[in-house]
């Protein structure tokens, strides 16, 4: 069996010569078998082994006996040993996790903490082939996809390795008997009190009445799906890098990329984007994925938003598709008076405005009409001017347009993203909107041949200037 495990390690490139390995040892048959085999492999690879034992403080004196047993084994085999006592019951209550989830969380956090502290390269866990079969069956019952069917990974990018996945539970027990190892037995594993235990003790024996090689077939299924998934992941990575644009905490695609891609690619790109944003797909279900696919099919609706769990928001903004984590921010509301002859800085939008009044002859309107200023007929506009952001019901008559238009519809026609519309300053008088800054003014207030006095409003975007200075 040792040679079998060594071949499996080499096949999956789990270990390099001279590496430091943290071995998670509970004291049970699986972890003791793993430690014994790694102690043998140590000579071939010049490994540095360190044992970590986590006492969950759930089984009273038995847990203390497990701890002492691991310490004695390590002392006998001359392997450094670190003990960590975690109050799993308390952690479970504080973080509203099941006992299983809380135990896993505590273990992994401590494993990675010690790996970093001791500058080790790998974390070796004792899961075996039967564990893998149980995991695949559990995922089938709960609902899963191809990645879930691949089961437990023998090697992870974060350094976690599982050298015993090629072995069955029976092989491990035979190995312990052959080498005179006397591991501890956790009697809670023999009771159908957890979901995994029920799968192991009740469901699998029942299904083995129909196929006695069930566990082997499940393991083989996992191996095949893992090979397929590795290929798919590589291809999807290439596609994602080619088409995804990263902008701060958002992932941006052209909508047409999704429109002309298969449903499979649509879902994979979405999952990859969400994983990039929040590192996992927790709470993202099949139903969420289907709702996304249905929205992609709706080509006519050019603006829409989907909200997923954990503040993930997907937006179509005309020709673009944004996937992002929603940033909770207060809605911008501002309103300031504009005074002729004075400059005013609007801190909410980092813009500066200047208003001046002059004779039409001096204004030289035709020769000077830059995009950052607009000329109005003073008599039409009046003295009472304010600058604010948009309000419900705002309407105006845009220059070059026909009739009255809602400001909201005007912004939609210009394909301005919804979350940017509140940041656009609006110049208003007592009657309403005269100029959405940066866009077309209301044609009722512009200079004409009868104009005598010209009111000029000029602005500067201080934020753009700050950005330029930092480049």
Phi and psi in degrees as a GROMACS rama.xvg file:
@    title "Ramachandran Plot"
@    xaxis  label "Phi"
@    yaxis  label "Psi"
@TYPE xy
-60.8425  -42.5979  UNK-2
-65.0364  -36.5819  UNK-3
-61.9824  -45.128  UNK-4
-66.0027  -40.6455  UNK-5
-61.2361  -43.2893  UNK-6
-62.7751  -38.7324  UNK-7
-66.4915  -39.2368  UNK-8
-61.8534  -44.9435  UNK-9
-68.043  -39.7241  UNK-10
-60.4643  -39.2075  UNK-11
-98.996  9.10671  UNK-12
51.0224  49.223  UNK-13
-78.2774  -33.7968  UNK-14
-131.261  140.393  UNK-15
-111.849  154.615  UNK-16
-61.0879  138.392  UNK-17
81.9461  6.62641  UNK-18
-78.8671  156.163  UNK-19
-97.5712  131.772  UNK-20
-124.799  125.69  UNK-21
-87.1013  121.51  UNK-22
-106.051  119.046  UNK-23
-80.8898  117.267  UNK-24
-125.434  115.938  UNK-25
-87.6812  -24.6234  UNK-26
107.431  -8.12014  UNK-27
-80.155  174.796  UNK-28
-55.7823  -42.2669  UNK-29
-63.7629  -50.5695  UNK-30
-73.2966  -33.1739  UNK-31
-68.4237  -41.1403  UNK-32
-60.3793  -45.9865  UNK-33
-59.6034  -46.9331  UNK-34
-63.2146  -40.2827  UNK-35
-63.1035  -42.2018  UNK-36
-68.8993  -41.9002  UNK-37
-66.0327  -32.4815  UNK-38
-62.7118  -36.0945  UNK-39
-72.0276  -42.9756  UNK-40
-68.8735  -25.1224  UNK-41
-49.2056  -40.1782  UNK-42
-68.0412  -34.8728  UNK-43
-72.5868  -34.1691  UNK-44
-109.202  2.21611  UNK-45
52.2593  51.0811  UNK-46
-85.432  154.245  UNK-47
-111.305  112.56  UNK-48
-99.9373  139.525  UNK-49
-135.249  132.622  UNK-50
-100.943  139.339  UNK-51
-125.422  129.812  UNK-52
-120.296  129.059  UNK-53
-107.483  118.086  UNK-54
-92.0451  113.861  UNK-55
-78.8087  -8.07208  UNK-56
56.7795  39.401  UNK-57
-111.649  -19.672  UNK-58
-118.621  26.902  UNK-59
55.7063  -128.108  UNK-60
-64.6911  -33.4257  UNK-61
-61.0712  -39.342  UNK-62
-64.6713  -38.5222  UNK-63
-66.7395  -37.1491  UNK-64
-66.3055  -39.1982  UNK-65
-59.1319  -44.8285  UNK-66
-61.2189  -47.8316  UNK-67
-64.7677  -37.8884  UNK-68
-61.3604  -46.3993  UNK-69
-61.9953  -41.6222  UNK-70
-61.7373  -41.8975  UNK-71
-66.5712  -42.2722  UNK-72
-61.2499  -45.7781  UNK-73
-65.0011  -38.6436  UNK-74
-64.9506  -40.8385  UNK-75
-66.12  -37.9227  UNK-76
-93.8637  4.22827  UNK-77
56.4767  50.6157  UNK-78
-121.13  128.408  UNK-79
-57.61  141.462  UNK-80
-134.162  134.521  UNK-81
-121.71  133.827  UNK-82
-110.704  136.226  UNK-83
-130.686  123.799  UNK-84
-101.769  121.57  UNK-85
-121.64  128.166  UNK-86
-81.4471  85.8449  UNK-87
-67.2812  -36.0853  UNK-88
-62.2077  -43.1054  UNK-89
-66.0415  -43.8782  UNK-90
-60.9684  -40.161  UNK-91
-60.0301  -42.4208  UNK-92
-71.8112  -42.4924  UNK-93
-66.5159  -38.3906  UNK-94
-105.723  8.32395  UNK-95
53.7115  50.4792  UNK-96
-115.922  157.233  UNK-97
-69.4649  164.14  UNK-98
-58.4977  -41.8578  UNK-99
-61.3618  -46.5434  UNK-100
-65.1282  -42.0479  UNK-101
-64.6971  -41.1102  UNK-102
-62.7493  -44.445  UNK-103
-62.5705  -43.4751  UNK-104
-60.8898  -47.2373  UNK-105
-63.2102  -43.5829  UNK-106
-60.8586  -53.5347  UNK-107
-64.6705  -38.7106  UNK-108
-61.5903  -40.9677  UNK-109
-72.4894  -38.9353  UNK-110
-57.0946  -48.9597  UNK-111
-71.2007  -31.7605  UNK-112
-62.4107  -46.5337  UNK-113
-70.8862  -35.7264  UNK-114
-58.2722  -43.9788  UNK-115
-70.4576  -44.9862  UNK-116
-62.7489  -42.1257  UNK-117
-91.8658  1.12576  UNK-118
56.7869  50.0908  UNK-119
-95.9061  162.552  UNK-120
-102.733  -28.7273  UNK-121
-133.55  157.304  UNK-122
-122.845  114.111  UNK-123
-97.4163  124.966  UNK-124
-114.327  154.819  UNK-125
-95.2945  16.0249  UNK-126
-62.2535  141.868  UNK-127
-119.817  -176.595  UNK-128
-60.6196  -37.2114  UNK-129
-67.4634  -35.5358  UNK-130
-59.6611  -40.2948  UNK-131
-64.0779  -43.6772  UNK-132
-60.7943  -42.9999  UNK-133
-61.7735  -43.0856  UNK-134
-61.8047  -44.8855  UNK-135
-62.9099  -42.9311  UNK-136
-65.6667  -40.7722  UNK-137
-60.2574  -42.0634  UNK-138
-68.3929  -35.8277  UNK-139
-61.9679  -43.7931  UNK-140
-67.0982  -34.7043  UNK-141
-85.2027  -16.9011  UNK-142
101.625  122.082  UNK-143
-154.136  176.696  UNK-144
-123.162  -167  UNK-145
-55.5594  -40.5219  UNK-146
-65.3672  -39.2864  UNK-147
-65.8458  -34.5603  UNK-148
-70.8515  -14.4113  UNK-149
-74.8148  -10.1579  UNK-150
74.6473  -150.584  UNK-151
-82.3975  130.752  UNK-152
-78.4956  133.331  UNK-153
-70.1601  -24.5581  UNK-154
-145.734  131.012  UNK-155
-116.88  156.638  UNK-156
-63.95  -24.582  UNK-157
-83.0787  4.9886  UNK-158
98.7152  0.660465  UNK-159
-76.8108  127.74  UNK-160
-125.298  151.815  UNK-161
-135.018  80.956  UNK-162
-65.8333  -18.6717  UNK-163
-93.8634  6.53778  UNK-164
-63.7926  -17.9711  UNK-165
-83.6506  -2.84351  UNK-166
-114.925  152.548  UNK-167
-91.6641  167.561  UNK-168
-62.3202  -39.7474  UNK-169
-61.1704  -42.2515  UNK-170
-62.6884  -38.9525  UNK-171
-65.8865  -43.9274  UNK-172
-65.2632  -39.1845  UNK-173
-63.3312  -39.3159  UNK-174
-62.4285  -46.1069  UNK-175
-61.5806  -41.4716  UNK-176
-65.0827  -42.4336  UNK-177
-63.6255  -40.0913  UNK-178
-95.3328  8.5105  UNK-179
66.904  34.2794  UNK-180
-89.7119  139.634  UNK-181
-123.813  74.599  UNK-182
-68.1476  163.486  UNK-183
-77.5652  150.909  UNK-184
-114.894  120.264  UNK-185
-84.7707  105.454  UNK-186
-66.4508  -18.8232  UNK-187
-66.8531  -23.2199  UNK-188
-71.6335  -14.1855  UNK-189
-94.7275  2.26097  UNK-190
-114.764  136.003  UNK-191
-78.9068  60.1269  UNK-192
-101.387  -18.03  UNK-193
-115.682  160.7  UNK-194
-57.9928  -46.1767  UNK-195
-62.8793  -40.8351  UNK-196
-61.5006  -39.4538  UNK-197
-64.273  -38.6888  UNK-198
-61.6599  -46.923  UNK-199
-69.4327  -43.7725  UNK-200
-89.9  -24.0548  UNK-201
-118.803  -54.7679  UNK-202
-71.3211  -47.9942  UNK-203
-62.5533  -46.56  UNK-204
-57.7163  -36.1973  UNK-205
-66.0821  -45.8678  UNK-206
-69.2191  -27.7998  UNK-207
-68.8836  -13.3152  UNK-208
-66.8153  -25.7667  UNK-209
-95.7094  -26.1391  UNK-210
-153.873  104.59  UNK-211
-69.2804  -15.5462  UNK-212
-98.4122  24.5066  UNK-213
-53.7888  -49.5124  UNK-214
-63.4699  -38.6858  UNK-215
-63.9721  -43.4885  UNK-216
-65.1896  -38.328  UNK-217
-65.4337  -39.8985  UNK-218
-64.4047  -41.9401  UNK-219
-64.0247  -39.4549  UNK-220
-59.3478  -45.487  UNK-221
-60.1483  -41.691  UNK-222
-63.8334  -44.5731  UNK-223
-64.1499  -43.6452  UNK-224
-67.2441  -33.9293  UNK-225
-66.4198  -41.818  UNK-226
-62.2505  -43.911  UNK-227
-63.6182  -41.9819  UNK-228
-66.2083  -35.8644  UNK-229
-62.0635  -41.7964  UNK-230
-65.3384  -46.278  UNK-231
-60.8639  -44.5117  UNK-232
-59.6853  -41.5368  UNK-233
-63.8443  -43.5904  UNK-234
-68.1486  -39.9348  UNK-235
-67.9973  -33.5976  UNK-236
-62.3526  -43.2525  UNK-237
-61.9507  -44.888  UNK-238
-65.3569  -40.8711  UNK-239
-65.479  -44.9047  UNK-240
-64.6067  -32.4873  UNK-241
-74.0811  -34.7567  UNK-242
-110.746  -20.1412  UNK-243
-89.0887  135.464  UNK-244
-113.559  128.201  UNK-245
-94.1728  126.384  UNK-246
-133.612  101.352  UNK-247
56.2978  -116.294  UNK-248
-101.642  19.5703  UNK-249
-116.548  151.312  UNK-250
-114.388  127.308  UNK-251
-120.049  132.253  UNK-252
-123.664  160.889  UNK-253
-78.0471  136.167  UNK-254
-56.7006  -38.4877  UNK-255
-62.4897  -26.034  UNK-256
-60.6779  -45.0996  UNK-257
-70.9032  -39.4238  UNK-258
-57.648  -39.3594  UNK-259
-100.479  7.1597  UNK-260
-95.4349  158.412  UNK-261
-67.9717  160.876  UNK-262
-59.3864  -38.8695  UNK-263
-58.9301  -48.0521  UNK-264
-65.1757  -39.4558  UNK-265
-55.3291  -49.2796  UNK-266
-66.9233  -41.0337  UNK-267
-65.0783  -40.6213  UNK-268
-65.8665  -38.6749  UNK-269
-65.6856  -46.3639  UNK-270
-61.9282  -41.5458  UNK-271
-65.1678  -38.1514  UNK-272
-67.3997  -43.7519  UNK-273
-63.9969  -40.5888  UNK-274
-62.4292  -37.3499  UNK-275
-65.6652  -38.5838  UNK-276
-72.7919  -44.5906  UNK-277
-128.92  13.2518  UNK-278
70.3051  -5.06779  UNK-279
-154.859  172.539  UNK-280
-113.488  24.4133  UNK-281
-58.1984  132.482  UNK-282
75.8254  -1.27408  UNK-283
-89.1622  113.219  UNK-284
-105.743  175.754  UNK-285
-58.1212  -39.7012  UNK-286
-61.6496  -41.0035  UNK-287
-62.7715  -43.7986  UNK-288
-62.4991  -41.8703  UNK-289
-65.1393  -38.2051  UNK-290
-63.5084  -35.6106  UNK-291
-65.8716  -45.5997  UNK-292
-59.7529  -41.6477  UNK-293
-63.7857  -38.0127  UNK-294
-68.5376  -35.7147  UNK-295
-63.3888  -36.3769  UNK-296
-63.599  -29.1543  UNK-297
-79.3032  82.9808  UNK-298
-69.3401  -29.1236  UNK-299
-72.9983  -30.3055  UNK-300
-82.1536  103.138  UNK-301
-89.6883  -8.95658  UNK-302
-132.073  119.025  UNK-303
-156.063  163.077  UNK-304
-136.52  134.443  UNK-305
-115.959  133.697  UNK-306
-110.338  123.805  UNK-307
-106.22  167.421  UNK-308
-58.1139  160.442  UNK-309
59.105  36.7038  UNK-310
64.9552  23.4707  UNK-311
-82.0023  129.234  UNK-312
-124.835  133.64  UNK-313
-116.364  126.361  UNK-314
-128.887  134.669  UNK-315
-97.0827  125.603  UNK-316
-123.341  81.3602  UNK-317
64.1311  -111.485  UNK-318
-86.1536  -0.17233  UNK-319
-116.263  154.207  UNK-320
-125.713  123.513  UNK-321
-112.504  135.365  UNK-322
-122.009  120.638  UNK-323
-152.789  165.258  UNK-324
-94.1313  122.96  UNK-325
-65.7748  127.396  UNK-326
-92.3337  118.997  UNK-327
-71.761  111.64  UNK-328
-139.755  147.703  UNK-329
-69.9934  144.742  UNK-330
-65.37  133.862  UNK-331
-74.0555  125.217  UNK-332
-133.301  121.431  UNK-333
-146.972  155.651  UNK-334
-160.621  124.8  UNK-335
-135.098  145.494  UNK-336
-76.4278  145.897  UNK-337
-103.223  127.063  UNK-338
-113.716  128.728  UNK-339
-61.4854  130.909  UNK-340
87.5859  1.57602  UNK-341
-122.948  152.026  UNK-342
-96.8844  146.438  UNK-343
-137.684  135.397  UNK-344
-104.427  129.027  UNK-345
-100.781  101.948  UNK-346
-64.9206  -30.5636  UNK-347
-62.6322  -29.2962  UNK-348
-123.851  4.72054  UNK-349
56.1236  45.3984  UNK-350
-126.66  147.755  UNK-351
-116.209  138.043  UNK-352
-124.577  146.974  UNK-353
-136.563  133.009  UNK-354
-119.59  129.232  UNK-355
-133.779  156.181  UNK-356
-126.316  130.351  UNK-357
-152.484  164.399  UNK-358
-64.5709  151.012  UNK-359
-58.9539  -37.0364  UNK-360
-63.0629  -35.2393  UNK-361
-80.0871  -24.5069  UNK-362
-66.8604  -29.1725  UNK-363
50.3393  55.2818  UNK-364
-65.2834  -43.184  UNK-365
-66.6386  -40.8354  UNK-366
-79.1903  -22.6321  UNK-367
-127.161  99.4752  UNK-368
-141.525  61.5332  UNK-369
-68.5542  164.463  UNK-370
-72.4659  -16.3462  UNK-371
-95.0285  11.7087  UNK-372
-147.491  152.962  UNK-373
-135.261  142.274  UNK-374
-105.297  131.204  UNK-375
-122.237  157.654  UNK-376
-78.7579  114.955  UNK-377
-60.3526  -39.7016  UNK-378
-64.8282  -33.9442  UNK-379
-75.7026  -38.3904  UNK-380
-76.7823  -46.0239  UNK-381
91.1323  173.034  UNK-382
-83.2318  -29.1341  UNK-383
-84.5385  99.9484  UNK-384
-122.961  143.497  UNK-385
-134.913  156.443  UNK-386
-121.581  128.745  UNK-387
-151.331  176.494  UNK-388
-94.1345  176.506  UNK-389
-64.5473  156.462  UNK-390
-131.155  153.306  UNK-391
-57.0206  135.413  UNK-392
89.599  -0.741432  UNK-393
-59.1796  132.231  UNK-394
-136.531  158.934  UNK-395
-163.393  175.063  UNK-396
-114.426  91.8664  UNK-397
-63.7146  140.193  UNK-398
-58.7761  129.279  UNK-399
89.851  -5.78013  UNK-400
-101.287  174.697  UNK-401
-107.793  113.945  UNK-402
75.3025  -164.748  UNK-403
-86.9125  144.028  UNK-404
-136.653  138.773  UNK-405
-66.3966  138.724  UNK-406
-60.4317  -37.6586  UNK-407
-58.854  -47.0635  UNK-408
-66.276  -35.3393  UNK-409
-62.3211  -44.8485  UNK-410
-65.6229  -38.3361  UNK-411
-62.9051  -44.313  UNK-412
-60.86  -33.0281  UNK-413
-84.2577  0.0463538  UNK-414
60.9022  39.8643  UNK-415
-83.9244  123.745  UNK-416
-54.6125  143.428  UNK-417
-56.4624  -42.3393  UNK-418
-73.5735  -7.08526  UNK-419
-97.6156  -15.2287  UNK-420
-67.4623  -33.8399  UNK-421
-70.9628  -14.3257  UNK-422
-91.2873  -6.26103  UNK-423
-81.4231  120.648  UNK-424
-72.398  142.203  UNK-425
-120.234  124.344  UNK-426
-88.231  127.602  UNK-427
-131.643  154.461  UNK-428
-115.895  -163.318  UNK-429
-66.694  -22.0717  UNK-430
-91.3175  -23.6874  UNK-431
145.903  -153.524  UNK-432
-70.0901  131.018  UNK-433
-114.829  -21.221  UNK-434
-164.572  113.515  UNK-435
-76.3979  109.895  UNK-436
-56.8469  130.776  UNK-437
93.573  -6.62946  UNK-438
-127.23  -165.712  UNK-439
-74.8957  137.746  UNK-440
-79.0696  169.861  UNK-441
-71.921  126.132  UNK-442
-67.28  -16.0532  UNK-443
-72.3515  -16.434  UNK-444
-113.631  2.63999  UNK-445
-78.559  163.592  UNK-446
-67.4795  137.828  UNK-447
-134.91  -171.409  UNK-448
-65.7314  -20.1478  UNK-449
-91.5239  -4.65852  UNK-450
-65.1358  136.143  UNK-451
-108.465  -48.1042  UNK-452
-114.522  133.945  UNK-453
-107.632  125.938  UNK-454
-99.0384  117.836  UNK-455
-108.048  127.932  UNK-456
-113.444  121.924  UNK-457
-121.628  144.57  UNK-458
-135.148  157.608  UNK-459
-132.82  136.635  UNK-460
-92.2974  101.059  UNK-461
-68.5292  -28.6437  UNK-462
-65.3275  -43.1184  UNK-463
-62.4224  -38.5937  UNK-464
-64.4719  -40.1663  UNK-465
-63.9332  -42.3983  UNK-466
-62.4798  -40.9658  UNK-467
-63.3654  -38.638  UNK-468
-68.1947  -23.1284  UNK-469
-91.5308  -7.54776  UNK-470
